[in-house]
Amino acid sequence: MGEAVLAVAGGAERARRAGVALGRGAALVAAAAAGLALAGAALSAVALHNGFPLVYSDTGTYLESARVLQPNPDRPIVYGLVARAVALDRWPWLVVAAQALLLAALLRAAFRAAGAPRPGAWAALAALGLAALTSAGVTAGHLLPDVLAPGALLALALLLGERAGPATRAGAWAVLALAVASHASLLPIGALVCAGALVVALRRAPGRLARAGRVAVAALAIAAGAAGLALLNRHLGAGLVLVPASPVFLAGRMAETGLLHDVLAARCPAAGWRLCRWRARVPHDIDQFVWRPDSPFYRIGGFSPAGIAECRSIVRASLSEPRWLARHAVDAARGGAEQLVRFDLRWVDSAEAAGGWSHEMLARSFPGQLAAYDAGRQRRGTLDLSGLERAERASVVLGALVAAALLLRRPRDRRGADARALAAVLLAGVVVNAAVCGALSSPNGRYQSRVAFLVPLAALLLAAARTGRSGEEGPWPPTP
């Protein structure tokens, strides 16, 4: 009888402990969900203030190519397809929500990998601060693949680090592959960051193979994204290519720097390029060369196969002589330096961003939402982001100084070393983003504003890692 009572009592105690554990698990899940919701809401604040998701002149291209299932020669179709699926063809707000939650989840994963004692709380606070003081909310609130630029760099940092779990790594791998398939600039940016990481990985003998393996996994995600885009383009009839019109933008960049004029002067008329006939009218501005209807570029066929082929031939010719290669290098360095410090937000409220082509394409893609779009602050020209722009400049400068100071200090423990690695990848990514965009296109505030908030984020990751107790025992990474 006594044994039976003890058995019943033991069973009751085990049930009580199981119930307590289940309750704690449910509480942790609820807390994590609440933190993500808070961070997502903060990162959606600019779009909410506007009254409609933010748009840009490129938004129309992404939406239209997905609507007609026809790749555009100058933009990958992938983002438009994903946005269309997420929006259920009706509610563009779902796209903003998905982008904000994705960024929030990556922030939480980064703080967890950095060893922050309460990563969910740190991520929520970081999202609130970054939304209030940087362009993070502008990036997340746009109907553009720009949010995948910081997403790709955060995913790279997680893949190259040691402490992310299997589920986090799988998610980061998918984000990186999607990012590369969605925006042309992220292929060279990701490749250069991986190349730098490989050089660092091979410098130290202990753990060299493991570090090189992590770089290989990240590189595989980049390759998968590029291959997926090429195969999709082929399936849709555009050929096995990534972005067919890439040579056009390179030629436009050469026009802006003056190199195109020198190449034409040296090779015309012997080269047989049709642009030779119009070389006196080639503008010294990439936007005018590529987009103005009266540009000589449209005299040679514009974005037709013939026009793209001629631009490709001119670009190849510019790479055939040392003097022009040197010009390319100097112009790339100058453009990258200018791009690094150019992250203004004036492009957000331009008439070009909110009207014209984008308005027409929004009317086709989301006709039921057009009234809300027209009533939005951006459309009416009353979305004032000048205060946010000033705050971001101060935040980036302060974040860079704090990050540099913390990187120069010796880490107290393993957590500090992991945070340093994460911060280093993010800061390197910001510099590489400027170098690539400044070299391949004209410096533009939009290109750097999409990743500028990663600078203060790097400082926050380093600071969060230092709040943990040095030499603390227990499971790693810590629980949420």
C-alpha positions in Angstrom: 0.0 0.0 0.0 2.8 2.4 1.0 4.6 1.7 -2.3 1.5 2.5 -4.3 1.1 5.8 -2.5 4.7 6.7 -3.2 4.3 5.7 -6.8 1.2 7.9 -7.1 3.0 10.8 -5.3 6.0 10.4 -7.6 3.8 10.4 -10.7 2.1 13.5 -9.5 5.4 15.3 -8.9 6.6 14.3 -12.3 3.4 15.7 -13.8 3.8 18.9 -11.9 7.4 19.3 -13.1 6.3 18.6 -16.7 3.5 21.2 -16.3 6.0 23.7 -14.9 8.4 23.1 -17.8 5.6 23.3 -20.4 4.4 26.5 -18.8 7.9 28.0 -18.9 8.3 26.9 -22.5 5.0 28.5 -23.5 6.0 31.7 -21.6 9.4 31.8 -23.5 7.6 31.3 -26.8 5.1 34.0 -26.0 7.9 36.4 -24.9 9.8 35.7 -28.1 6.7 36.3 -30.2 5.9 39.6 -28.3 9.5 40.8 -28.8 9.4 40.1 -32.5 6.0 41.8 -32.8 7.3 44.9 -31.0 10.5 45.0 -33.1 8.5 44.5 -36.3 6.0 47.3 -35.4 9.0 49.6 -34.7 10.5 48.8 -38.1 7.2 49.5 -39.8 6.7 52.9 -38.2 7.8 55.0 -41.1 5.4 53.2 -43.5 2.6 53.4 -40.9 3.3 57.2 -40.5 3.2 57.5 -44.3 -0.2 55.8 -44.5 0.9 53.3 -47.2 4.1 51.2 -47.9 6.8 53.4 -49.3 7.5 53.2 -53.0 10.3 54.1 -55.4 10.5 54.4 -59.1 11.9 50.9 -59.3 8.9 49.5 -57.4 6.8 49.6 -60.5 9.3 47.5 -62.4 9.3 44.8 -59.8 5.5 44.7 -59.5 4.9 44.7 -63.3 7.4 42.0 -64.1 5.9 39.7 -61.5 2.3 40.5 -62.7 3.0 39.6 -66.3 5.6 36.9 -65.5 8.2 38.4 -67.8 11.7 39.2 -66.5 12.8 42.8 -67.0 16.2 43.2 -68.5 17.4 45.6 -65.8 15.9 44.0 -62.6 15.6 40.4 -61.3 12.0 39.2 -61.1 12.4 37.3 -57.9 11.5 40.1 -55.4 8.3 40.9 -57.4 7.2 37.3 -57.3 7.8 37.0 -53.6 6.1 40.3 -52.9 3.1 39.3 -55.0 2.8 35.9 -53.1 3.2 37.5 -49.7 0.7 40.3 -50.5 -1.8 37.6 -51.8 -2.3 39.9 -54.8 -4.3 42.3 -52.6 -2.6 43.7 -49.5 0.9 45.3 -49.9 1.0 45.9 -46.1 1.6 42.2 -45.7 4.9 42.7 -47.6 6.0 45.4 -45.1 5.0 43.2 -42.2 7.0 40.3 -43.6 10.1 42.5 -44.3 10.0 44.1 -40.8 9.6 40.7 -39.1 12.4 39.2 -41.2 14.7 42.0 -40.1 13.6 41.7 -36.5 14.2 37.9 -36.5 17.7 38.5 -37.9 18.4 41.1 -35.2 17.4 38.6 -32.5 19.6 35.9 -34.0 22.5 38.3 -34.2 22.2 39.3 -30.5 21.9 35.6 -29.5 25.0 34.7 -31.5 26.8 37.6 -30.0 26.2 36.2 -26.5 23.8 38.9 -25.3 22.3 37.6 -22.0 18.7 38.4 -23.1 18.8 38.5 -26.9 15.1 39.0 -27.4 15.1 42.1 -25.2 18.2 43.4 -26.8 16.8 42.9 -30.3 13.5 44.7 -29.4 15.4 47.7 -27.9 17.7 47.8 -30.9 14.8 47.8 -33.3 13.2 50.6 -31.4 16.4 52.7 -31.4 17.3 51.9 -35.0 13.8 52.8 -36.2 13.9 56.1 -34.4 17.4 57.1 -35.2 18.4 55.5 -38.5 16.9 54.5 -41.9 16.2 50.9 -40.8 12.5 51.6 -40.9 12.7 53.3 -44.2 14.4 50.2 -45.6 11.9 47.8 -44.1 8.9 49.9 -45.2 9.7 50.1 -48.9 8.3 47.9 -51.6 11.8 47.2 -52.7 14.4 44.4 -52.3 16.7 46.8 -50.5 15.8 45.2 -47.1 17.6 42.1 -48.3 20.9 44.0 -48.4 21.2 44.3 -44.6 19.4 41.0 -44.4 22.2 39.4 -46.5 25.0 40.9 -44.4 23.3 39.8 -41.2 22.9 36.3 -42.7 26.5 36.3 -43.7 27.6 37.2 -40.2 25.6 34.4 -38.8 26.9 31.8 -41.3 30.5 32.9 -40.8 30.3 32.9 -37.0 30.6 29.9 -34.7 27.6 30.1 -32.4 24.5 30.1 -34.5 22.4 26.9 -34.2 21.4 24.7 -37.0 17.9 26.2 -37.4 19.4 29.7 -37.5 22.0 28.7 -40.0 19.4 27.2 -42.3 17.3 30.3 -42.1 20.3 32.6 -42.7 21.3 30.4 -45.7 17.9 30.8 -47.2 17.9 34.6 -46.7 21.3 34.9 -48.3 20.3 32.9 -51.3 17.0 34.8 -51.7 18.9 38.1 -51.4 21.4 37.3 -54.2 18.5 36.2 -56.4 16.6 39.4 -55.8 19.2 42.2 -56.3 22.1 42.3 -58.7 24.5 44.1 -56.4 24.3 41.5 -53.7 26.2 38.9 -55.7 29.5 40.8 -55.8 28.9 42.2 -52.3 28.4 38.7 -50.9 31.3 37.2 -52.9 33.7 39.9 -51.7 32.8 39.6 -48.1 33.2 35.8 -48.4 36.6 36.3 -50.0 37.7 38.5 -47.2 36.4 36.0 -44.6 38.4 33.2 -46.3 41.6 35.2 -46.2 41.1 35.8 -42.4 40.1 32.2 -41.9 43.2 30.8 -43.4 45.6 33.1 -41.5 45.3 31.2 -38.2 46.1 27.5 -38.0 43.8 26.5 -35.1 40.3 25.9 -36.5 41.3 26.8 -40.0 39.4 24.0 -41.6 36.2 24.7 -39.7 36.3 28.4 -40.6 37.0 27.7 -44.2 34.0 25.3 -44.2 31.7 28.0 -42.9 32.9 30.3 -45.7 32.2 27.5 -48.2 28.6 27.1 -46.8 28.0 30.9 -47.2 29.5 30.8 -50.7 27.2 27.9 -51.6 24.2 30.1 -50.6 25.4 32.9 -52.9 26.0 30.4 -55.8 22.6 28.9 -55.2 20.9 32.3 -55.4 22.7 33.2 -58.6 22.0 29.8 -60.2 18.3 29.9 -59.1 17.9 33.3 -60.7 19.5 32.2 -64.0 17.4 29.0 -64.2 14.2 31.0 -63.4 15.1 33.5 -66.2 15.6 30.6 -68.6 12.3 29.0 -67.6 10.5 32.3 -68.3 12.2 32.7 -71.7 14.8 35.3 -70.9 17.8 33.0 -71.3 20.3 31.6 -68.8 21.4 35.0 -67.5 21.3 36.9 -64.3 20.6 40.6 -65.2 20.9 41.0 -69.0 21.2 44.8 -68.9 24.2 44.9 -66.5 26.5 46.2 -69.3 24.1 49.1 -69.8 24.7 50.4 -66.3 28.4 49.9 -66.5 28.4 51.9 -69.8 26.3 54.6 -68.0 28.9 54.7 -65.2 31.6 55.1 -67.8 29.6 58.0 -69.4 29.5 59.7 -66.0 33.2 59.5 -65.3 34.1 60.4 -68.9 35.8 57.1 -69.7 33.1 56.2 -72.2 33.9 59.4 -74.2 37.6 58.5 -74.2 36.9 55.0 -75.4 34.6 56.2 -78.2 37.2 58.8 -79.3 39.9 56.2 -79.5 38.0 53.4 -81.1 35.5 55.1 -83.4 34.7 54.7 -86.2 36.8 51.6 -86.6 34.9 49.7 -83.9 31.7 49.9 -85.9 29.6 50.8 -82.9 26.4 52.7 -83.7 27.0 54.9 -80.7 29.9 56.4 -82.6 27.5 58.4 -84.6 26.0 60.0 -81.4 29.1 60.2 -79.2 29.0 64.0 -79.2 25.6 63.8 -77.5 26.5 61.2 -74.8 25.7 62.9 -71.5 28.0 62.9 -68.5 25.3 61.5 -66.2 24.3 57.8 -65.7 20.7 58.6 -65.2 20.4 60.7 -68.3 22.3 58.1 -70.3 20.2 55.1 -69.2 16.7 56.6 -68.6 16.2 59.7 -70.7 14.2 58.9 -73.9 16.3 61.2 -76.0 19.6 59.6 -74.8 21.9 58.2 -77.5 21.5 54.9 -75.8 18.0 54.6 -77.2 19.3 55.5 -80.6 21.2 52.2 -80.6 18.3 50.1 -79.4 17.9 50.9 -75.7 17.3 47.8 -73.6 16.8 45.6 -76.7 19.3 42.8 -77.2 21.2 44.9 -79.8 21.5 47.9 -77.4 22.7 45.7 -74.6 25.2 43.8 -76.8 26.7 47.1 -78.0 27.2 48.3 -74.4 28.8 45.0 -73.6 31.2 45.3 -76.5 32.1 48.9 -75.3 32.7 47.8 -71.7 34.9 44.9 -72.9 36.9 47.3 -75.0 37.5 49.5 -72.0 39.0 46.5 -70.2 41.5 45.8 -73.0 44.1 48.5 -72.4 46.1 49.2 -69.2 45.4 53.0 -69.3 41.6 52.4 -69.2 41.9 49.7 -66.5 43.7 52.2 -64.4 40.9 54.7 -65.0 38.4 52.1 -64.0 40.3 51.5 -60.7 40.6 55.2 -59.9 37.0 55.9 -60.7 35.9 52.9 -58.6 37.9 54.0 -55.6 36.6 57.6 -55.9 33.0 56.4 -56.3 33.3 54.0 -53.4 34.7 56.7 -51.1 31.9 59.0 -52.0 29.2 56.3 -51.6 30.5 55.4 -48.2 29.5 58.7 -46.7 26.4 59.3 -48.8 23.4 57.9 -47.1 20.8 60.7 -47.3 17.1 60.2 -47.5 16.2 62.8 -50.0 15.4 60.2 -52.6 12.4 58.9 -50.5 10.1 61.9 -51.0 11.0 62.8 -54.6 8.2 63.3 -57.1 9.8 60.6 -59.2 9.6 58.1 -56.4 5.9 58.4 -55.6 4.4 59.1 -59.0 4.5 58.3 -62.7 5.5 54.7 -63.5 5.1 53.5 -59.9 1.6 54.9 -59.7 0.6 53.3 -62.9 2.0 49.9 -61.8 0.4 50.1 -58.4 -2.9 50.8 -60.1 -2.5 47.5 -62.0 -1.1 45.4 -59.1 -3.2 46.7 -56.2 -6.2 48.6 -57.6 -8.1 48.3 -54.4 -5.3 50.1 -52.5 -4.8 53.0 -54.9 -6.9 55.4 -52.9 -4.8 54.7 -49.7 -1.6 55.2 -51.8 -2.8 58.6 -53.1 -3.7 59.7 -49.6 -0.3 58.8 -48.2 2.2 61.5 -47.2 4.8 60.4 -49.7 2.4 60.7 -52.6 1.3 64.2 -51.4 4.9 65.3 -50.8 4.5 65.8 -47.1 6.7 63.0 -45.8 9.4 64.9 -44.0 12.4 62.7 -43.1 15.0 65.5 -42.6 15.1 64.9 -38.9 15.6 61.2 -39.3 18.4 61.9 -41.8 20.2 64.1 -39.3 19.7 61.6 -36.5 21.1 58.8 -38.7 24.3 60.7 -39.5 24.9 61.3 -35.8 24.1 57.6 -35.1 26.4 56.3 -37.7 29.3 58.4 -36.6 28.8 57.6 -33.0 28.3 53.9 -33.8 31.5 53.8 -35.8 33.5 55.4 -32.9 32.0 53.1 -30.3 32.5 50.0 -32.4 36.1 51.0 -33.1 36.8 51.5 -29.4 35.2 48.2 -28.4 37.0 46.3 -31.2 40.3 47.7 -30.0 39.7 46.3 -26.5 40.6 42.8 -25.7 37.6 40.5 -25.4 36.9 39.3 -21.9 35.7 35.8 -22.9 34.4 33.7 -25.8 31.2 35.8 -26.1 33.3 38.9 -26.7 35.2 37.2 -29.5 32.0 36.0 -31.1 30.5 39.5 -31.0 33.7 41.0 -32.5 33.5 38.5 -35.4 29.8 39.5 -36.0 30.5 43.2 -35.8 33.5 42.9 -38.1 31.5 41.2 -40.8 28.8 43.8 -40.6 31.2 46.7 -40.8 33.1 45.1 -43.6 29.8 44.6 -45.4 29.0 48.3 -45.1 32.3 49.2 -46.7 32.0 46.6 -49.5 28.5 47.8 -50.2 29.8 51.3 -50.8 32.7 50.0 -52.9 30.5 47.9 -55.2 27.7 50.4 -55.6 30.2 53.3 -56.1 32.1 51.3 -58.7 29.2 49.9 -60.7 26.8 52.8 -60.5 26.6 56.4 -59.6 26.8 57.1 -55.8 23.3 57.4 -54.5 21.9 58.0 -51.0 19.6 55.1 -51.4 22.4 52.5 -51.9 24.2 53.2 -48.6 21.1 54.2 -46.5 19.9 50.6 -46.8 22.9 49.3 -44.8 24.0 52.4 -42.8 22.2 51.3 -39.7 24.4 48.2 -39.4 27.2 50.5 -38.1 25.4 51.4 -34.8 24.0 47.8 -34.7 27.6 46.5 -34.7 28.3 48.8 -31.7 25.2 47.5 -29.9 26.2 43.9 -30.5 29.6 44.5 -29.0 28.1 46.3 -26.0 25.5 43.6 -25.5 28.2 40.9 -25.3 30.0 42.9 -22.6 27.0 42.9 -20.4 27.2 39.1 -19.9 29.3 37.8 -16.9 32.8 37.0 -17.8 33.5 33.2 -17.6 29.9 32.5 -16.9 29.2 28.7 -16.8 26.2 27.1 -18.3 24.7 26.2 -21.7 25.8 28.2 -24.8 24.2 30.0 -26.4 22.0 31.2 -23.5 18.3 30.6 -23.4 16.0 33.3 -24.8 
